[in-house]
Amino acid sequence: AVVSTQSTGTNVKRYEASEVPSDDVALEAWLRERWYEKEKLLKNFYETGEFPVAEGQRRPYFSDSANTFKWPIFVIWNAALALSLYLLIISPATRSYFLFANLTLFLLSTTGLLEDLDRRCEKSSPSE
């Protein structure tokens, strides 16, 4: 398996249109200030691996750059998997459901009805 060690960091800041100068000289100075702010953020990012948290904001719960272990998702996913396997072994109703669901999907995909259903759903969904 190929494992990528690269991550992508983003930092977005919105400006109101009223904050952006309209004349060329002021706009050039304003853009230059934003450039220096960006360079400062990048320098900090390259040194620490994270963007600084602005006042009034919280750091995201999961941060790839901080190499935090995503244990809540790990625990919930494994608990759901264990429960599914337990019910599959113990419960005849669960076995029947899994058999019916898999058989239905198999028949729909082999007969082409699944693609047809997908096309019909795309046609009926409102366009953006």
C-alpha positions in Angstrom: 0.0 0.0 0.0 1.1 3.5 -0.8 0.9 5.9 2.2 1.1 9.6 1.6 2.8 11.7 4.3 1.8 15.0 2.8 -0.9 17.1 4.2 -2.6 20.3 3.0 -3.2 23.2 5.3 -5.6 26.0 4.5 -6.4 29.3 6.1 -9.3 31.4 4.8 -10.1 34.9 5.8 -13.1 36.8 4.3 -13.1 40.6 3.8 -16.2 42.7 3.4 -16.3 44.6 0.1 -16.3 47.8 2.0 -12.9 46.9 3.5 -11.3 46.8 0.1 -10.0 50.2 -1.2 -11.4 51.3 -4.5 -8.5 53.6 -5.7 -5.4 52.0 -7.2 -2.8 53.3 -4.8 -4.7 52.4 -1.6 -5.6 49.0 -3.1 -1.9 48.3 -3.9 -1.0 49.1 -0.3 -3.8 47.1 1.1 -2.8 44.1 -1.1 0.8 44.4 0.0 -0.3 44.3 3.7 -2.3 41.1 2.9 0.8 39.7 1.3 2.9 40.3 4.3 0.2 38.8 6.6 0.2 35.7 4.3 4.0 35.4 4.5 3.9 35.7 8.3 1.2 32.9 8.4 3.3 30.7 6.1 6.4 31.3 8.1 4.6 30.3 11.3 3.0 27.3 9.5 6.4 26.0 8.3 7.9 26.4 11.8 5.0 24.8 13.8 3.0 22.8 11.2 -0.2 24.7 12.1 -1.8 28.0 11.4 -2.3 30.3 14.4 -5.7 30.5 15.9 -7.3 33.9 15.5 -8.9 35.5 18.5 -12.4 34.1 19.1 -11.8 31.0 17.1 -11.0 27.4 18.2 -8.5 25.0 16.8 -10.2 22.2 14.8 -10.8 19.1 16.8 -9.0 16.9 14.4 -5.7 18.2 13.1 -3.6 16.1 10.7 -0.6 18.4 11.3 -0.7 17.8 15.1 -0.8 14.0 14.4 -3.7 13.5 16.8 -5.1 10.1 17.2 -8.7 10.0 16.1 -9.8 7.6 18.8 -13.5 8.6 19.0 -14.1 7.7 15.4 -11.9 4.5 15.8 -14.0 3.4 18.9 -17.4 4.2 17.3 -16.5 2.5 14.0 -15.2 -0.6 15.7 -18.2 -0.8 18.1 -20.6 -0.6 15.1 -18.6 -3.3 13.3 -18.6 -5.5 16.3 -22.3 -5.0 16.9 -23.0 -5.8 13.2 -21.0 -9.0 13.3 -22.6 -10.0 16.6 -26.1 -9.5 15.2 -25.2 -11.2 12.0 -24.1 -14.3 13.9 -26.8 -14.3 16.6 -29.9 -12.9 14.9 -31.8 -14.7 12.1 -33.6 -11.5 11.3 -30.3 -9.6 10.8 -29.0 -12.5 8.6 -32.2 -12.3 6.5 -31.9 -8.6 6.2 -28.2 -8.7 5.1 -29.0 -11.6 2.6 -32.0 -9.7 1.2 -30.1 -6.4 0.9 -27.1 -7.9 -0.8 -29.1 -10.1 -3.1 -31.2 -7.0 -4.1 -28.1 -4.9 -4.8 -26.5 -7.8 -6.7 -29.6 -8.3 -8.9 -30.0 -4.5 -9.5 -26.4 -4.1 -10.5 -26.2 -7.1 -12.8 -29.4 -6.3 -14.6 -28.5 -2.6 -15.2 -31.5 -1.4 -13.1 -29.2 0.3 -10.6 -27.8 2.6 -13.3 -31.3 3.2 -14.6 -32.5 4.1 -11.2 -29.5 6.4 -10.7 -30.2 8.2 -14.0 -33.9 8.6 -13.0 -32.9 10.1 -9.7 -30.5 12.6 -11.4 -33.2 13.7 -13.8 -35.7 14.2 -10.9 -33.3 16.1 -8.6 -33.5 19.9 -8.9 -30.6 21.4 -10.8 -28.2 23.8 -8.9 
